[in-house]
Amino acid sequence: MNISGILVVVPPVHTRATIDRLQALPGIEVHHSEAESGRIVITQEAESIPDEIDGLKRIRALPDIILAEMSYHYFGDDAESMDAIPTELEEESLDTDRVPSYLNE
C-alpha cells in the first residue's frame, strides 16, 4: 500500500465543491482545509506507484485546481522502487497566471 500526502490549492470560492469532488475519488481522505486560502490537505492510498501517479493526475484534472502537489510518500510494503521522479510528475503542470498573489507572499 502506498500513501501520499498531497496539497491541493483552488480559488477560495471553490473550496467546498473541490472537497466534495476529492472525497468522491477512491482512496482519498481530506484532512484539513482553509476556505479563505483555498488550501486542502489530503492523503491518497493506492496499490502501486503507477496507481498513485494516476490518482494525482486525476486530482490535477479536476475543475478549478490551481495546484496539486505530492508533499510526501510512503511506500509501505510495495516491492516496487523508484530510481527517479516519474516523468509525468516532472512536467510543469502549474499555470502560473492562475496562482493567486497571496500564495507568493
MOPAC internal coordinates of N, CA, C and O (Angstrom, degrees):
PM7 1SCF
backbone

  N    0.0000 0     0.00 0     0.00 0    0    0    0
  C    1.4547 1     0.00 0     0.00 0    1    0    0
  C    1.5291 1   108.40 1     0.00 0    2    1    0
  O    1.2310 1   120.91 1   -48.23 1    3    2    1
  N    1.3095 1   115.86 1   131.77 1    3    2    1
  C    1.4576 1   123.12 1   176.67 1    5    3    2
  C    1.5153 1   108.89 1  -107.24 1    6    5    3
  O    1.2310 1   121.07 1   -43.21 1    7    6    5
  N    1.3083 1   115.56 1   136.79 1    7    6    5
  C    1.4602 1   121.30 1   177.85 1    9    7    6
  C    1.5173 1   107.65 1  -125.75 1   10    9    7
  O    1.2310 1   120.79 1   -48.04 1   11   10    9
  N    1.3174 1   116.09 1   131.96 1   11   10    9
  C    1.4621 1   119.75 1   176.99 1   13   11   10
  C    1.5210 1   109.63 1  -129.34 1   14   13   11
  O    1.2310 1   121.57 1   -36.31 1   15   14   13
  N    1.3250 1   114.61 1   143.69 1   15   14   13
  C    1.4501 1   121.68 1   173.50 1   17   15   14
  C    1.5135 1   107.78 1   -97.49 1   18   17   15
  O    1.2310 1   120.67 1   -47.80 1   19   18   17
  N    1.3098 1   116.33 1   132.20 1   19   18   17
  C    1.4664 1   120.71 1  -174.42 1   21   19   18
  C    1.5244 1   109.42 1  -131.75 1   22   21   19
  O    1.2310 1   121.24 1   -46.90 1   23   22   21
  N    1.3264 1   115.23 1   133.10 1   23   22   21
  C    1.4587 1   121.76 1   172.32 1   25   23   22
  C    1.5183 1   107.70 1   -97.10 1   26   25   23
  O    1.2310 1   121.06 1   -52.66 1   27   26   25
  N    1.3189 1   115.58 1   127.34 1   27   26   25
  C    1.4582 1   122.32 1   178.36 1   29   27   26
  C    1.5229 1   107.37 1  -117.24 1   30   29   27
  O    1.2310 1   120.58 1   -44.60 1   31   30   29
  N    1.3332 1   116.50 1   135.40 1   31   30   29
  C    1.4604 1   120.94 1   177.34 1   33   31   30
  C    1.5202 1   108.47 1  -126.68 1   34   33   31
  O    1.2310 1   121.35 1   -48.68 1   35   34   33
  N    1.3264 1   115.02 1   131.32 1   35   34   33
  C    1.4612 1   122.33 1   178.94 1   37   35   34
  C    1.5273 1   107.88 1  -134.30 1   38   37   35
  O    1.2310 1   119.59 1   -15.85 1   39   38   37
  N    1.3329 1   118.38 1   164.15 1   39   38   37
  C    1.4579 1   118.59 1   171.78 1   41   39   38
  C    1.5337 1   108.21 1   -58.24 1   42   41   39
  O    1.2310 1   119.83 1   -43.38 1   43   42   41
  N    1.3230 1   117.93 1   136.62 1   43   42   41
  C    1.4690 1   120.34 1  -175.29 1   45   43   42
  C    1.5243 1   114.95 1   -50.07 1   46   45   43
  O    1.2310 1   120.03 1   145.13 1   47   46   45
  N    1.2985 1   117.55 1   -34.87 1   47   46   45
  C    1.4609 1   120.69 1  -178.90 1   49   47   46
  C    1.5363 1   112.03 1   -64.38 1   50   49   47
  O    1.2310 1   119.98 1   159.58 1   51   50   49
  N    1.3297 1   117.65 1   -20.42 1   51   50   49
  C    1.4636 1   121.67 1  -177.63 1   53   51   50
  C    1.5275 1   113.75 1  -103.65 1   54   53   51
  O    1.2310 1   119.77 1  -169.68 1   55   54   53
  N    1.3261 1   118.05 1    10.32 1   55   54   53
  C    1.4562 1   121.29 1  -176.29 1   57   55   54
  C    1.5265 1   111.85 1   -58.84 1   58   57   55
  O    1.2310 1   119.92 1   127.42 1   59   58   57
  N    1.3249 1   117.75 1   -52.58 1   59   58   57
  C    1.4737 1   121.17 1  -176.25 1   61   59   58
  C    1.5250 1   111.56 1   -61.65 1   62   61   59
  O    1.2310 1   120.18 1   133.77 1   63   62   61
  N    1.3197 1   117.27 1   -46.23 1   63   62   61
  C    1.4710 1   120.50 1  -178.70 1   65   63   62
  C    1.5237 1   110.50 1   -63.78 1   66   65   63
  O    1.2310 1   120.28 1   142.79 1   67   66   65
  N    1.3226 1   117.07 1   -37.21 1   67   66   65
  C    1.4608 1   120.38 1   179.69 1   69   67   66
  C    1.5224 1   110.85 1   -68.83 1   70   69   67
  O    1.2310 1   120.06 1   140.25 1   71   70   69
  N    1.3116 1   117.49 1   -39.75 1   71   70   69
  C    1.4657 1   120.36 1   176.18 1   73   71   70
  C    1.5257 1   110.02 1   -58.50 1   74   73   71
  O    1.2310 1   120.39 1   136.13 1   75   74   73
  N    1.3132 1   116.86 1   -43.87 1   75   74   73
  C    1.4689 1   120.63 1   178.48 1   77   75   74
  C    1.5266 1   111.17 1   -61.26 1   78   77   75
  O    1.2310 1   120.30 1   136.92 1   79   78   77
  N    1.3405 1   117.03 1   -43.08 1   79   78   77
  C    1.4627 1   120.87 1   178.57 1   81   79   78
  C    1.5264 1   111.17 1   -64.11 1   82   81   79
  O    1.2310 1   120.77 1   136.86 1   83   82   81
  N    1.3377 1   116.14 1   -43.14 1   83   82   81
  C    1.4601 1   120.47 1  -179.62 1   85   83   82
  C    1.5241 1   111.07 1   -62.42 1   86   85   83
  O    1.2310 1   120.40 1   135.96 1   87   86   85
  N    1.3206 1   116.85 1   -44.04 1   87   86   85
  C    1.4613 1   120.60 1  -178.34 1   89   87   86
  C    1.5225 1   112.29 1   -66.41 1   90   89   87
  O    1.2310 1   120.13 1   160.71 1   91   90   89
  N    1.3203 1   117.35 1   -19.29 1   91   90   89
  C    1.4678 1   120.75 1   178.22 1   93   91   90
  C    1.5290 1   111.74 1   -81.31 1   94   93   91
  O    1.2310 1   120.20 1   166.53 1   95   94   93
  N    1.3345 1   117.23 1   -13.47 1   95   94   93
  C    1.4597 1   120.65 1   179.71 1   97   95   94
  C    1.5324 1   110.42 1   -81.45 1   98   97   95
  O    1.2310 1   119.89 1   -35.37 1   99   98   97
  N    1.3288 1   117.81 1   144.63 1   99   98   97
  C    1.4667 1   120.22 1   179.13 1  101   99   98
  C    1.5342 1   111.39 1   -67.27 1  102  101   99
  O    1.2310 1   120.99 1   -42.32 1  103  102  101
  N    1.3347 1   115.70 1   137.68 1  103  102  101
  C    1.4503 1   121.54 1   174.84 1  105  103  102
  C    1.5120 1   115.94 1    80.58 1  106  105  103
  O    1.2310 1   119.96 1  -175.32 1  107  106  105
  N    1.3184 1   117.68 1     4.68 1  107  106  105
  C    1.4708 1   121.88 1  -176.62 1  109  107  106
  C    1.5192 1   110.27 1  -101.54 1  110  109  107
  O    1.2310 1   121.09 1   -44.88 1  111  110  109
  N    1.3381 1   115.52 1   135.12 1  111  110  109
  C    1.4493 1   121.61 1   172.33 1  113  111  110
  C    1.5259 1   108.39 1  -131.21 1  114  113  111
  O    1.2310 1   120.59 1   -52.60 1  115  114  113
  N    1.3240 1   116.47 1   127.40 1  115  114  113
  C    1.4638 1   122.19 1   177.95 1  117  115  114
  C    1.5207 1   107.70 1   -87.44 1  118  117  115
  O    1.2310 1   120.85 1   -53.58 1  119  118  117
  N    1.3307 1   115.99 1   126.42 1  119  118  117
  C    1.4618 1   121.00 1  -177.47 1  121  119  118
  C    1.5212 1   113.61 1  -106.39 1  122  121  119
  O    1.2310 1   120.48 1   149.07 1  123  122  121
  N    1.3198 1   116.69 1   -30.93 1  123  122  121
  C    1.4625 1   119.49 1  -176.71 1  125  123  122
  C    1.5252 1   108.49 1  -157.70 1  126  125  123
  O    1.2310 1   121.20 1   -33.11 1  127  126  125
  N    1.3138 1   115.32 1   146.89 1  127  126  125
  C    1.4598 1   119.47 1   173.74 1  129  127  126
  C    1.5197 1   109.43 1  -146.97 1  130  129  127
  O    1.2310 1   121.40 1   -28.35 1  131  130  129
  N    1.3126 1   114.92 1   151.65 1  131  130  129
  C    1.4633 1   123.47 1   176.85 1  133  131  130
  C    1.5175 1   106.88 1  -126.28 1  134  133  131
  O    1.2310 1   120.43 1   -77.73 1  135  134  133
  N    1.3139 1   116.77 1   102.27 1  135  134  133
  C    1.4552 1   120.65 1  -175.59 1  137  135  134
  C    1.5290 1   112.21 1   -62.04 1  138  137  135
  O    1.2310 1   120.40 1   144.76 1  139  138  137
  N    1.3415 1   116.84 1   -35.24 1  139  138  137
  C    1.4648 1   119.16 1  -176.54 1  141  139  138
  C    1.5306 1   113.31 1   -71.36 1  142  141  139
  O    1.2310 1   119.81 1   156.75 1  143  142  141
  N    1.3317 1   117.96 1   -23.25 1  143  142  141
  C    1.4717 1   120.09 1   178.98 1  145  143  142
  C    1.5283 1   112.52 1  -110.20 1  146  145  143
  O    1.2310 1   120.03 1   168.03 1  147  146  145
  N    1.3259 1   117.56 1   -11.97 1  147  146  145
  C    1.4562 1   121.24 1  -178.62 1  149  147  146
  C    1.5142 1   113.54 1    76.30 1  150  149  147
  O    1.2310 1   120.03 1  -162.99 1  151  150  149
  N    1.3273 1   117.55 1    17.01 1  151  150  149
  C    1.4713 1   121.49 1   179.78 1  153  151  150
  C    1.5250 1   109.91 1   -90.55 1  154  153  151
  O    1.2310 1   121.39 1   -44.36 1  155  154  153
  N    1.3378 1   114.95 1   135.64 1  155  154  153
  C    1.4557 1   122.26 1  -179.59 1  157  155  154
  C    1.5285 1   107.74 1  -134.06 1  158  157  155
  O    1.2310 1   120.27 1   -49.84 1  159  158  157
  N    1.3234 1   117.09 1   130.16 1  159  158  157
  C    1.4635 1   122.09 1   178.66 1  161  159  158
  C    1.5191 1   108.08 1  -108.59 1  162  161  159
  O    1.2310 1   121.02 1   -54.40 1  163  162  161
  N    1.3262 1   115.66 1   125.60 1  163  162  161
  C    1.4637 1   120.89 1  -177.96 1  165  163  162
  C    1.5252 1   110.52 1  -131.88 1  166  165  163
  O    1.2310 1   121.28 1   -17.17 1  167  166  165
  N    1.3360 1   115.16 1   162.83 1  167  166  165
  C    1.4564 1   120.65 1   164.64 1  169  167  166
  C    1.5155 1   107.59 1  -118.53 1  170  169  167
  O    1.2310 1   122.10 1   -28.14 1  171  170  169
  N    1.3088 1   113.58 1   151.86 1  171  170  169
  C    1.4565 1   121.16 1   177.82 1  173  171  170
  C    1.5235 1   108.13 1  -127.99 1  174  173  171
  O    1.2310 1   120.21 1   -49.92 1  175  174  173
  N    1.3102 1   117.20 1   130.08 1  175  174  173
  C    1.4623 1   122.26 1   173.34 1  177  175  174
  C    1.5179 1   107.90 1  -105.55 1  178  177  175
  O    1.2310 1   121.17 1   -43.44 1  179  178  177
  N    1.3336 1   115.37 1   136.56 1  179  178  177
  C    1.4624 1   120.79 1   179.38 1  181  179  178
  C    1.5194 1   109.05 1  -145.28 1  182  181  179
  O    1.2310 1   120.85 1   -24.60 1  183  182  181
  N    1.3074 1   115.98 1   155.40 1  183  182  181
  C    1.4655 1   121.25 1  -177.85 1  185  183  182
  C    1.5262 1   112.85 1   -74.18 1  186  185  183
  O    1.2310 1   120.13 1   148.44 1  187  186  185
  N    1.3261 1   117.35 1   -31.56 1  187  186  185
  C    1.4653 1   120.54 1  -175.88 1  189  187  186
  C    1.5234 1   109.54 1  -144.79 1  190  189  187
  O    1.2310 1   120.89 1   -11.06 1  191  190  189
  N    1.3172 1   115.90 1   168.94 1  191  190  189
  C    1.4603 1   120.28 1   177.99 1  193  191  190
  C    1.5309 1   110.98 1   -62.89 1  194  193  191
  O    1.2310 1   119.01 1   134.43 1  195  194  193
  N    1.3433 1   119.50 1   -45.57 1  195  194  193
  C    1.4734 1   118.18 1   176.44 1  197  195  194
  C    1.5350 1   112.85 1   -58.59 1  198  197  195
  O    1.2310 1   120.22 1   142.24 1  199  198  197
  N    1.3349 1   117.18 1   -37.76 1  199  198  197
  C    1.4705 1   120.12 1   177.08 1  201  199  198
  C    1.5244 1   110.36 1   -64.54 1  202  201  199
  O    1.2310 1   120.79 1   142.41 1  203  202  201
  N    1.3235 1   116.09 1   -37.59 1  203  202  201
  C    1.4629 1   121.08 1   179.47 1  205  203  202
  C    1.5352 1   110.82 1   -65.45 1  206  205  203
  O    1.2310 1   120.73 1   137.41 1  207  206  205
  N    1.3160 1   116.21 1   -42.59 1  207  206  205
  C    1.4684 1   120.79 1   178.22 1  209  207  206
  C    1.5149 1   110.25 1   -65.68 1  210  209  207
  O    1.2310 1   120.31 1   137.50 1  211  210  209
  N    1.3294 1   117.02 1   -42.50 1  211  210  209
  C    1.4689 1   120.32 1   177.35 1  213  211  210
  C    1.5256 1   111.01 1   -60.55 1  214  213  211
  O    1.2310 1   120.70 1   140.64 1  215  214  213
  N    1.3491 1   116.26 1   -39.36 1  215  214  213
  C    1.4611 1   120.10 1   178.03 1  217  215  214
  C    1.5227 1   111.67 1   -63.26 1  218  217  215
  O    1.2310 1   120.11 1   138.03 1  219  218  217
  N    1.3180 1   117.39 1   -41.97 1  219  218  217
  C    1.4686 1   120.71 1   178.01 1  221  219  218
  C    1.5251 1   110.40 1   -64.18 1  222  221  219
  O    1.2310 1   120.28 1   141.39 1  223  222  221
  N    1.3202 1   117.07 1   -38.61 1  223  222  221
  C    1.4689 1   120.59 1   176.89 1  225  223  222
  C    1.5275 1   110.99 1   -63.13 1  226  225  223
  O    1.2310 1   120.54 1   139.83 1  227  226  225
  N    1.3495 1   116.56 1   -40.17 1  227  226  225
  C    1.4796 1   119.98 1   177.96 1  229  227  226
  C    1.5192 1   110.45 1   -62.54 1  230  229  227
  O    1.2310 1   120.66 1   138.96 1  231  230  229
  N    1.3323 1   116.34 1   -41.04 1  231  230  229
  C    1.4662 1   120.13 1   178.99 1  233  231  230
  C    1.5211 1   109.71 1   -63.52 1  234  233  231
  O    1.2310 1   120.06 1   133.29 1  235  234  233
  N    1.3211 1   117.48 1   -46.71 1  235  234  233
  C    1.4669 1   121.55 1  -179.47 1  237  235  234
  C    1.5275 1   112.21 1   -62.15 1  238  237  235
  O    1.2310 1   120.18 1   153.17 1  239  238  237
  N    1.3320 1   117.26 1   -26.83 1  239  238  237
  C    1.4641 1   121.35 1  -178.67 1  241  239  238
  C    1.5289 1   113.34 1   -83.56 1  242  241  239
  O    1.2310 1   119.93 1   171.82 1  243  242  241
  N    1.3320 1   117.75 1    -8.18 1  243  242  241
  C    1.4688 1   119.93 1   179.07 1  245  243  242
  C    1.5286 1   110.20 1   -64.83 1  246  245  243
  O    1.2310 1   120.47 1   -27.68 1  247  246  245
  N    1.3238 1   116.71 1   152.32 1  247  246  245
  C    1.4663 1   119.72 1   177.50 1  249  247  246
  C    1.5316 1   111.36 1   -60.27 1  250  249  247
  O    1.2310 1   120.64 1   -34.28 1  251  250  249
  N    1.3211 1   116.37 1   145.72 1  251  250  249
  C    1.4690 1   125.10 1   171.58 1  253  251  250
  C    1.5242 1   115.03 1    73.15 1  254  253  251
  O    1.2310 1   119.17 1  -175.00 1  255  254  253
  N    1.3226 1   119.19 1     5.00 1  255  254  253
  C    1.4606 1   120.69 1  -179.98 1  257  255  254
  C    1.5298 1   109.45 1   -72.92 1  258  257  255
  O    1.2310 1   120.86 1   -56.42 1  259  258  257
  N    1.3306 1   115.96 1   123.58 1  259  258  257
  C    1.4642 1   121.39 1   173.31 1  261  259  258
  C    1.5148 1   109.03 1   -90.69 1  262  261  259
  O    1.2310 1   120.90 1   138.43 1  263  262  261
  N    1.3313 1   115.89 1   -41.57 1  263  262  261
  C    1.4524 1   121.66 1  -175.01 1  265  263  262
  C    1.5211 1   109.19 1  -149.61 1  266  265  263
  O    1.2310 1   120.43 1   -41.76 1  267  266  265
  N    1.3041 1   116.78 1   138.24 1  267  266  265
  C    1.4741 1   122.67 1   171.34 1  269  267  266
  C    1.5177 1   105.73 1  -145.25 1  270  269  267
  O    1.2310 1   120.79 1   -74.17 1  271  270  269
  N    1.3198 1   116.10 1   105.83 1  271  270  269
  C    1.4612 1   120.96 1  -175.77 1  273  271  270
  C    1.5166 1   110.87 1  -129.27 1  274  273  271
  O    1.2310 1   121.19 1   -42.46 1  275  274  273
  N    1.3286 1   115.32 1   137.54 1  275  274  273
  C    1.4482 1   121.77 1   177.00 1  277  275  274
  C    1.5280 1   108.18 1   -73.67 1  278  277  275
  O    1.2310 1   120.14 1   -54.37 1  279  278  277
  N    1.3257 1   117.33 1   125.63 1  279  278  277
  C    1.4604 1   120.04 1  -179.55 1  281  279  278
  C    1.5228 1   112.22 1  -102.82 1  282  281  279
  O    1.2310 1   120.12 1   157.86 1  283  282  281
  N    1.3275 1   117.38 1   -22.14 1  283  282  281
  C    1.4659 1   120.30 1   172.26 1  285  283  282
  C    1.5169 1   109.13 1  -155.25 1  286  285  283
  O    1.2310 1   121.95 1   -16.22 1  287  286  285
  N    1.3350 1   113.87 1   163.78 1  287  286  285
  C    1.4510 1   120.19 1  -177.05 1  289  287  286
  C    1.5265 1   108.64 1  -146.54 1  290  289  287
  O    1.2310 1   120.91 1   -43.62 1  291  290  289
  N    1.3175 1   115.86 1   136.38 1  291  290  289
  C    1.4610 1   121.78 1   175.93 1  293  291  290
  C    1.5226 1   107.44 1  -123.14 1  294  293  291
  O    1.2310 1   120.38 1   -55.43 1  295  294  293
  N    1.3402 1   116.87 1   124.57 1  295  294  293
  C    1.4625 1   121.38 1  -176.70 1  297  295  294
  C    1.5158 1   113.84 1   -80.40 1  298  297  295
  O    1.2310 1   119.45 1   157.00 1  299  298  297
  N    1.3086 1   118.66 1   -23.00 1  299  298  297
  C    1.4596 1   120.08 1  -178.07 1  301  299  298
  C    1.5076 1   111.37 1    60.01 1  302  301  299
  O    1.2310 1   120.49 1    48.28 1  303  302  301
  N    1.3148 1   116.67 1  -131.72 1  303  302  301
  C    1.4586 1   121.65 1  -178.28 1  305  303  302
  C    1.5225 1   112.78 1   -95.24 1  306  305  303
  O    1.2310 1   120.01 1  -166.02 1  307  306  305
  N    1.3086 1   117.58 1    13.98 1  307  306  305
  C    1.4628 1   121.72 1  -178.75 1  309  307  306
  C    1.5301 1   109.66 1   -66.23 1  310  309  307
  O    1.2310 1   120.20 1   -58.72 1  311  310  309
  N    1.3145 1   117.23 1   121.28 1  311  310  309
  C    1.4698 1   121.49 1  -179.43 1  313  311  310
  C    1.5241 1   111.12 1   -75.12 1  314  313  311
  O    1.2310 1   120.66 1   163.86 1  315  314  313
  N    1.3145 1   116.34 1   -16.14 1  315  314  313
  C    1.4552 1   122.05 1  -179.60 1  317  315  314
  C    1.5278 1   109.22 1   -74.29 1  318  317  315
  O    1.2310 1   120.14 1   -39.84 1  319  318  317
  N    1.2974 1   117.35 1   140.16 1  319  318  317
  C    1.4627 1   119.25 1   176.09 1  321  319  318
  C    1.5115 1   109.47 1  -130.03 1  322  321  319
  O    1.2310 1   121.31 1   -22.34 1  323  322  321
  N    1.3094 1   115.10 1   157.66 1  323  322  321
  C    1.4511 1   120.92 1  -178.43 1  325  323  322
  C    1.5207 1   108.93 1  -113.13 1  326  325  323
  O    1.2310 1   120.39 1   -46.90 1  327  326  325
  N    1.3326 1   116.85 1   133.10 1  327  326  325
  C    1.4586 1   121.51 1   176.40 1  329  327  326
  C    1.5179 1   111.49 1   -91.58 1  330  329  327
  O    1.2310 1   120.67 1   159.82 1  331  330  329
  N    1.3242 1   116.33 1   -20.18 1  331  330  329
  C    1.4642 1   120.65 1  -177.74 1  333  331  330
  C    1.5201 1   108.74 1  -154.84 1  334  333  331
  O    1.2310 1   120.84 1   -12.75 1  335  334  333
  N    1.2973 1   115.99 1   167.25 1  335  334  333
  C    1.4611 1   120.98 1   176.89 1  337  335  334
  C    1.5278 1   107.97 1   -66.56 1  338  337  335
  O    1.2310 1   119.81 1   -51.25 1  339  338  337
  N    1.3269 1   117.98 1   128.75 1  339  338  337
  C    1.4692 1   119.64 1   178.45 1  341  339  338
  C    1.5266 1   110.62 1   -57.32 1  342  341  339
  O    1.2310 1   120.52 1   -37.41 1  343  342  341
  N    1.3144 1   116.61 1   142.59 1  343  342  341
  C    1.4643 1   120.68 1  -176.32 1  345  343  342
  C    1.5256 1   111.98 1   -57.71 1  346  345  343
  O    1.2310 1   120.21 1   149.19 1  347  346  345
  N    1.3313 1   117.21 1   -30.81 1  347  346  345
  C    1.4699 1   119.32 1   179.36 1  349  347  346
  C    1.5197 1   111.55 1   -61.58 1  350  349  347
  O    1.2310 1   120.35 1   150.65 1  351  350  349
  N    1.3256 1   116.93 1   -29.35 1  351  350  349
  C    1.4571 1   120.75 1  -178.42 1  353  351  350
  C    1.5209 1   112.29 1   -90.94 1  354  353  351
  O    1.2310 1   120.03 1   165.46 1  355  354  353
  N    1.3215 1   117.55 1   -14.54 1  355  354  353
  C    1.4569 1   120.77 1   178.93 1  357  355  354
  C    1.5148 1   111.53 1   -80.14 1  358  357  355
  O    1.2310 1   120.15 1   153.40 1  359  358  357
  N    1.3109 1   117.31 1   -26.60 1  359  358  357
  C    1.4540 1   120.98 1  -178.21 1  361  359  358
  C    1.5129 1   109.71 1   -62.87 1  362  361  359
  O    1.2310 1   121.19 1   -39.91 1  363  362  361
  N    1.3111 1   115.34 1   140.09 1  363  362  361
  C    1.4630 1   120.43 1   179.01 1  365  363  362
  C    1.5227 1   108.14 1   -76.38 1  366  365  363
  O    1.2310 1   120.61 1   -68.03 1  367  366  365
  N    1.3091 1   116.45 1   111.97 1  367  366  365
  C    1.4595 1   120.70 1  -178.03 1  369  367  366
  C    1.5224 1   111.86 1  -104.05 1  370  369  367
  O    1.2310 1   120.41 1   179.25 1  371  370  369
  N    1.3148 1   116.83 1    -0.75 1  371  370  369
  C    1.4523 1   121.69 1  -174.21 1  373  371  370
  C    1.5161 1   110.91 1   -88.92 1  374  373  371
  O    1.2310 1   120.45 1   -57.01 1  375  374  373
  N    1.3044 1   116.75 1   122.99 1  375  374  373
  C    1.4558 1   122.60 1   174.01 1  377  375  374
  C    1.5189 1   107.05 1   -87.79 1  378  377  375
  O    1.2310 1   120.20 1   -83.07 1  379  378  377
  N    1.3318 1   117.23 1    96.93 1  379  378  377
  C    1.4627 1   121.69 1  -171.49 1  381  379  378
  C    1.5209 1   113.19 1   -62.93 1  382  381  379
  O    1.2310 1   119.60 1   158.04 1  383  382  381
  N    1.3130 1   118.37 1   -21.96 1  383  382  381
  C    1.4644 1   120.20 1   177.57 1  385  383  382
  C    1.5280 1   111.67 1   -68.68 1  386  385  383
  O    1.2310 1   120.16 1   160.01 1  387  386  385
  N    1.3324 1   117.30 1   -19.99 1  387  386  385
  C    1.4619 1   121.18 1  -178.46 1  389  387  386
  C    1.5241 1   112.94 1   -94.59 1  390  389  387
  O    1.2310 1   119.81 1   172.97 1  391  390  389
  N    1.3317 1   117.96 1    -7.03 1  391  390  389
  C    1.4575 1   120.75 1  -177.46 1  393  391  390
  C    1.5317 1   109.29 1   -74.63 1  394  393  391
  O    1.2310 1   119.81 1   -58.53 1  395  394  393
  N    1.3337 1   117.97 1   121.47 1  395  394  393
  C    1.4654 1   120.32 1   179.05 1  397  395  394
  C    1.5259 1   110.44 1   -62.68 1  398  397  395
  O    1.2310 1   120.59 1   -35.38 1  399  398  397
  N    1.3163 1   116.48 1   144.62 1  399  398  397
  C    1.4631 1   121.30 1  -176.00 1  401  399  398
  C    1.5264 1   112.58 1   -60.24 1  402  401  399
  O    1.2310 1   119.44 1   148.51 1  403  402  401
  N    1.3400 1   118.68 1   -31.49 1  403  402  401
  C    1.4576 1   120.21 1  -178.85 1  405  403  402
  C    1.5232 1   112.73 1   -65.23 1  406  405  403
  O    1.2310 1   119.82 1   160.06 1  407  406  405
  N    1.3311 1   117.95 1   -19.94 1  407  406  405
  C    1.4640 1   120.38 1   177.37 1  409  407  406
  C    1.5258 1   111.52 1   -78.83 1  410  409  407
  O    1.2310 1   120.24 1   165.74 1  411  410  409
  N    1.3046 1   117.15 1   -14.26 1  411  410  409
  C    1.4588 1   121.29 1   178.66 1  413  411  410
  C    1.5127 1   112.67 1   -96.84 1  414  413  411
  O    1.2310 1   120.10 1  -177.79 1  415  414  413
  N    1.3096 1   117.41 1     2.21 1  415  414  413
  C    1.4794 1   120.83 1  -178.50 1  417  415  414
  C    1.4958 1   111.40 1   -83.61 1  418  417  415
  O    1.2310 1   120.10 1   180.00 1  419  418  417

